[in-house]
Amino acid sequence: MKVAALLLLLSLSCASAKLVTRTVDYTDIHGTPLEGYVVYDDPTSGPRPGVIVVHDWRGLSDYTKKRADMLAELGYVAFAADIYGKGVHLNSVPEFSQEMAPYKADRSLYRARVRAAYDAFLRQPEVDKSRIAAIGYCFGGTGVIEMVRDGLPLRGVVSFHGGLDARPVTDGKKMTAPVLALCGAADPFEKPADMTAFTQQMHDNGVDLQVVEYPGAQHAFTDAGVDALHVPGAKYNAAADHQSWFAMKAFLRKIFAQA
């Protein structure tokens, strides 16, 4: 009897870890075809809080999907957004840099793409539309801040080693979402003047901002595969990776618990 009960418990445990995934076709306001990735824990019933994941400069890669899966394992429904476009697959640092550049230069274009992801996520039946957050890595860490500047009604955003600076808020919009910025204290890509301008803009607009800097952490500190790219100034840091994920989890629990 005890063995049977243990087997039943194990089977239920395995079932609770089953993730459901699907791709989602959508477009931005210009009609650009995009393809996102939705994932959630199957046994969880009813609408649940949702988290949009904005990818780094490589595009919608296995790394981004892995982070979305990790969010689903926490009980959220996650949506890995596509910024570059359906069918865009990149393989080298020069390609990453070239594809990213137009969005860093034209923030209105970037905002159109993240807004399209938000709208597509709202159409997913598993999502509690009143409780949506966004997280992003590197290039995507910049993108989630653009979501805030675009006035999207998010519960909060988390930027992991994002390029942080001050850019104009979309006309007629107001920044309201709390921001958690998780940064490498030794990140050479984050210029002190840009960080100062960023924090001042958040303060001037009444944004609830928390900045955490991890000592010794360089750019892309959450990505265990970044060392293979041999990008100067970018290096994986296991301690900062784990600590930042823990900080994100606490932040999400807090913002989603608020009425």
QUIHUZI-V414990 format. One record per residue. N is the residue number from 0. RES is the residue in one letter. PHI is phi in whole degrees, -180 to 180 (none if undefined). BURIAL is I if it has 24 or more other ideal C-beta (glycine too) atoms within 12 Angstrom, else O. Layout:
n;res;phi;burial
N;RES;PHI;BURIAL
N;RES;PHI;BURIAL
This chain:
n;res;phi;burial
0;M;none;O
1;K;-65;O
2;V;-64;O
3;A;-62;O
4;A;-65;O
5;L;-66;O
6;L;-63;O
7;L;-64;O
8;L;-62;O
9;L;-65;O
10;S;-67;O
11;L;-68;O
12;S;-64;O
13;C;-65;O
14;A;-64;O
15;S;-69;O
16;A;-92;O
17;K;-72;O
18;L;-105;I
19;V;-104;O
20;T;-127;O
21;R;-160;O
22;T;-94;O
23;V;-130;I
24;D;-86;O
25;Y;-154;I
26;T;-137;O
27;D;-93;I
28;I;-67;O
29;H;-93;O
30;G;84;O
31;T;-69;O
32;P;-67;O
33;L;-133;I
34;E;-139;I
35;G;-97;I
36;Y;-134;I
37;V;-107;I
38;V;-147;I
39;Y;-156;I
40;D;-83;I
41;D;-55;O
42;P;-67;O
43;T;-69;I
44;S;-105;O
45;G;82;O
46;P;-59;O
47;R;-136;I
48;P;-58;I
49;G;-121;I
50;V;-131;I
51;I;-86;I
52;V;-114;I
53;V;-100;I
54;H;-73;I
55;D;-82;I
56;W;-66;I
57;R;-79;I
58;G;93;I
59;L;-76;I
60;S;-103;I
61;D;-61;O
62;Y;-62;I
63;T;-64;I
64;K;-64;I
65;K;-62;I
66;R;-65;I
67;A;-63;I
68;D;-60;I
69;M;-63;I
70;L;-67;I
71;A;-63;I
72;E;-67;I
73;L;-85;I
74;G;105;I
75;Y;-93;I
76;V;-97;I
77;A;-116;I
78;F;-132;I
79;A;-83;I
80;A;-77;I
81;D;-115;I
82;I;-93;I
83;Y;-79;I
84;G;124;I
85;K;-59;O
86;G;86;O
87;V;-86;I
88;H;-126;O
89;L;-114;I
90;N;-133;O
91;S;-146;O
92;V;-58;O
93;P;-59;O
94;E;-67;O
95;F;-59;I
96;S;-64;O
97;Q;-65;O
98;E;-72;I
99;M;-73;I
100;A;-53;O
101;P;-60;O
102;Y;-78;I
103;K;-70;I
104;A;-80;O
105;D;-115;O
106;R;-70;I
107;S;-66;O
108;L;-66;I
109;Y;-62;I
110;R;-64;I
111;A;-64;I
112;R;-72;I
113;V;-73;I
114;R;-66;I
115;A;-63;I
116;A;-65;I
117;Y;-60;I
118;D;-63;I
119;A;-66;I
120;F;-66;I
121;L;-60;I
122;R;-81;O
123;Q;-83;I
124;P;-66;O
125;E;-79;I
126;V;-90;I
127;D;-80;I
128;K;-65;O
129;S;-89;O
130;R;-134;I
131;I;-128;I
132;A;-126;I
133;A;-143;I
134;I;-129;I
135;G;-154;I
136;Y;-118;I
137;C;55;I
138;F;-53;I
139;G;-70;I
140;G;-67;I
141;T;-70;I
142;G;-61;I
143;V;-69;I
144;I;-69;I
145;E;-65;I
146;M;-63;I
147;V;-66;I
148;R;-67;I
149;D;-87;I
150;G;76;O
151;L;-65;I
152;P;-79;I
153;L;-92;I
154;R;-73;I
155;G;171;I
156;V;-135;I
157;V;-125;I
158;S;-106;I
159;F;-96;I
160;H;37;I
161;G;-83;I
162;G;-79;I
163;L;-103;I
164;D;-155;I
165;A;-116;I
166;R;-126;I
167;P;-61;O
168;V;-76;I
169;T;-57;O
170;D;-53;O
171;G;81;O
172;K;-108;O
173;K;-133;O
174;M;-81;I
175;T;-128;I
176;A;-75;I
177;P;-61;I
178;V;-127;I
179;L;-113;I
180;A;-106;I
181;L;-106;I
182;C;-126;I
183;G;-88;I
184;A;-66;O
185;A;-111;O
186;D;-81;I
187;P;-74;O
188;F;-83;I
189;E;-97;I
190;K;-76;O
191;P;-55;O
192;A;-65;O
193;D;-67;O
194;M;-65;I
195;T;-63;O
196;A;-64;O
197;F;-62;I
198;T;-64;I
199;Q;-66;O
200;Q;-63;I
201;M;-61;I
202;H;-63;O
203;D;-63;O
204;N;-99;I
205;G;72;O
206;V;-78;I
207;D;-75;O
208;L;-114;I
209;Q;-126;I
210;V;-114;I
211;V;-119;I
212;E;-113;I
213;Y;-97;I
214;P;-58;O
215;G;79;O
216;A;-81;I
217;Q;-97;I
218;H;-66;I
219;A;60;I
220;F;-67;I
221;T;-91;I
222;D;-103;I
223;A;-66;O
224;G;-96;O
225;V;-70;I
226;D;-60;O
227;A;-70;O
228;L;-83;I
229;H;56;O
230;V;-95;I
231;P;-57;O
232;G;92;O
233;A;-115;I
234;K;-156;I
235;Y;-69;I
236;N;-136;I
237;A;-59;O
238;A;-64;O
239;A;-67;I
240;D;-59;I
241;H;-68;O
242;Q;-66;I
243;S;-70;I
244;W;-65;I
245;F;-62;O
246;A;-63;I
247;M;-62;I
248;K;-60;I
249;A;-65;O
250;F;-63;I
251;L;-64;I
252;R;-59;O
253;K;-66;O
254;I;-70;I
255;F;-78;I
256;A;-81;O
257;Q;-72;O
258;A;-71;O
